[in-house]
């Protein structure tokens, strides 16, 4: 089992290297057109795919915009690049945005993305009720932690209904789940689909509970100085969404394998979320984000929704 997941991790890392080289080659040969350049940090997840596809299909170039894609295998490295000023934007989540703002890194969400977290469990556990007193493995003070709280609350239980084990690295969470050391785990894609294919049960996910904290966020410097570039970015993004929704998965899944690093054997099992044109997160999600961050004493009491989002791409 351990060998299988070490191989999967290696495949995903190699694929991330592939996109770094491929995107560098593509952007070197493209014209900057009438607009400027943007460097976007991406994690290997579903919500990054419309951006990769817009690049792959030349939609950014059609807008006269040069976009450089920078892949990251960990959120820690992505966050370090943001803090160092190496990125203009990134696929993140609202918890990360709130923490950036609190740390005086001016960045704001410009649109919701179509990511998905799924709560997967061992055989015999088919609901959050079944998880009473059981252990779920998560990462602490992150969107994973935030979403698990919301899932438990929406199911009508107190937060201490379940026990939590903190393990930041996703492959390690998978190992604990497979070895039976924990009952359940809250996982992003493609890990959740891999677990389900291998016999674990998907109890619920962020799409089912209609609670989506995933976003693309731009730095305030770009929002203030390159508004036309941001708007062009989202025009291309929306074109990619139209392509995704009109095209069978098998026609473009090779891009997910080669560029993002999804394992080929999940193609017959992966259920994509509904991809939508760019829009801001709902008020409920934004309010819940601030409330949760403040309850954990991670941000100041005077943080507001305006600190988290910009309407530049939806006005």
N, C-alpha and C positions, 0 to 999 in steps of 0.2 A: 504493500500500500504506500509506504513512504517513498519508494522509488518512483511510483506513478506520479505523485504530486511534485517530487523534485524535478521530474522531466517536464511536467506541465509548467512549473515556474520558470524553468530554463527556456521553454518554448515561448512563453509570454515575454521574457526579457529579450530574447533574440528578435522577436517580432517588433518590440519597441525600438531596438537598434535599427531594424529595417526601415521603420517609418521615419526615423531621424535622418537617415541617409537619403531616402527617397524624396522626402519633402524638401531637404536642402537642395537636391539636384533640381527639382521642379521649380522652386522659387528662384534659383540662380538663373534659370533660362526664361523666366517670365518677365513681362514688362511691368513697371510700376504704374503705368497709366497715369491717370489724372489724380489718383489718391495716393496715400502713403503706405506704410507698412505696419503690420501688426504681428506680434509674436504671441502665440496662444499655447498655454500649457495644458496637456491632456493626460488623463489617467486612462488605463485600458478598460473602459467600461462602456455600456450601451449609450450613455448620454453624450459621449464624445463622438459617436459615429456620424451624426449629421455633419459635424464640422469636418471630419476626415473626408466624408463623401463629397462635400462642397469643394474641397481642395482637389480631390481625385478627379472630379468631373469638370474642373476648370471654372466653377461658378464664381469664385473670388476673382479670378483673372478677368472674367467677363465684366465684372464691376470696376475694373481698373485698380483693384486692390491687391497688394502683395501680402500674403499671409504665410508666416513661418510657423510650423507646428513643432512643438517641443514635447516629446513623450516623457512620462515619468512612471517608474515602477512603484513609487511610494509617495504618499501624500506629504511625508516629511520633506522629501527632496523638492517636491513641487512648491511647498510653502517657503522653503529656503530660497528658491529662485524668485518667488514673488517678493520676498523681503529684500533681496539683493537688487531689485529693479530690473531683473532679466526678462520679465514677462509683462506684456500689456494686459493680458487676460488669462483666465483659466477656467476649466470646468471644476467646480467646487460644490459646496453645499452651504446652506444658510448659517449653520453653526460655525463653519470656518470663516464666513464673511464677518459674523459678529465678533469672533475672536481677533480677526485682523483689525477691525475698526477699533476695538478696545486697545489694541497694541499700537495704535497710531499709524497703522498702514492703511491709507485711504483707498479702499476698494469697495465697489458696490455691485450688487446683483443687477443685471440688465435683462435677464430672462430666465424662465423656468426651463429645465431640460427633462428628458424622458428617462431618467435613471430608475433603478428598481432595487430595493432591498427585500429579501425574502427570509422569513423565519422558517427554518427547516429543522426537523426533529427526527429522532429515532422511531422505529416502528412501534406502534402502540400509543403514540402521542399525536393526536389529530386536532387539537384545539388548544388555545391558551389556557382554558380551564384545566385540561389534562396536565399542564405544566406546573401545577400547584406544588411548591416546595422543590421543584427540579432546578437544575443549573443550566443557564443559557450563557454561552460565551460571547463576549462583545469586546469592543474597544471603548475606553472610558472618556467621558466628556467630549464625545464626537457625535456626528449625525447618527451613527449606529445606536449609540446610547439614547439619544433623543427619540429616535423612531421606536425603539423598543418600549420606552415609557409610554409613548402614544398608543402603541398596539395594546398594551396591557390595560390602559385606561379606557380605551374604546370598547374593550371586551367586558368592561364593568368590574374590574378588579383593582385593588390597591397595588402600589408598586412593589411591595414586599411579597406579593403573590408568588414571585419566582426568586431564585438565587442567581447571582451573576458572578462570572469569572472573567477577569480582565486579561485579554490577550490581544495586543495590538496587531500582530502579523496574521493576515488571512490564512496563509498555508498552515500555520500552527493551530489556528482555530479548526481547520478542516481535520488535522491530525487528531485533535482531542475528540472531535465528533465521531470520527471513524473508529477510534479506539474505545469508545464508550465511556470516556472519562467525563463527558458532559452529555446532557440529554438533547440540547438544541443549540443552534447558532443562528445569528442574524447575519446574512451574507449578501454581498453585491453580486452582480453578474460578472463573469460567467460561472463563478463558483457555486451559486445557488442552483443553477441548472445542472451542473456536474453532480452535485450532491443528490439531487432528485433523480437523475438518471441512474445513480448508483444505489437507489433504494430508499433514500430518506424522503420524508413527507414534507411538502410545502404547506405549512399551516396558514399563512397569510402573507401579504406583501404590501408595499406602499401604494401600488396601483389599486388593489382591492379596497384598501381603507381610504383611498382618495386623499392621501397625505404625502405630498411630494416636496421635499426640501432641497432638491437638486437644482443648481443654477449655473449659468455662465456669469462670471463677474469680471468687470474691467476696472482698471485703476482710475482714480479720480483725474490723474494727469491726462490720460487718454480721453476720458469723458469730456474734459474741459477744452482740450486742445485739438482733438481729432474727432469731433462728433460725426462728421460726414463719413469717416472711415468706419465707425461703429455701425452706423445705419446701413452702409453698404455690406458690411459683414453679415448683418441679419437678413438683408435681401437675399444674399447667396444662401444663407442658412435655410431660409424658408423654401427656396427652390429645392434644396436637398431633401427637405421634409416631404415635398410633393413627390419627388422621385421615389423616396422610400415607401410612401403609402401607395404608390401606383405600380410598384415593381415586386414580383415574387422574390422571396428571400434567397432562393437558390441562385438567382441571377447576380447577386452582389455579395453573397456570403464569403466568397473567396477574399474579398477586401477585408472583411472582419478577421479572417484567419491570418492573412499575410501582413496586414497593417496594424490592426489593434491587438492581435494575439489570441483571438478566441480559438479554442481547440476545435479541430474539424469535426469531431464526432458528436458535437452537440447540435449540429444543424437540424437534425430530425426531431429535436426535443425543445429547442429554444422557442419560447413564446415572446415575441417582441411586444413592448408596450405600444400604445397608440402614440405615434409621433405627431405633435401639433406645432403649428406656426408659433413663432416666439410670442410669449406672453409672460407677464409678471406672476410670481407665486400668489396664491390667494391670500386675502387678508387673514383668514383663519390660520394659515401656516405661518405667515409673518408674525402675527401676534403671539402665536404659540412659541415661536423661536425665541423671541425676546423674553417672554415669561420664563421659559425653561433656562435660558442663559442666566437670567437674574436669580432664579431660584437656586442655581448652582454657584452663585456669586462669582460668575465668570466675566460679567460685564457690569457697568455702572447702572444705577437705577434710573438715570435720565436718558438711556438709549431709546431711540424711537425708530419707527419703520423707515423714516426718511434717511436714517443713518445707514440702512441696509440696502436700499434699492435706488436705482435711477430709472426714470421713465423715458430716457432718451431714445430707446429703440422701440417704444410702443406708442409714443405720442402721435 
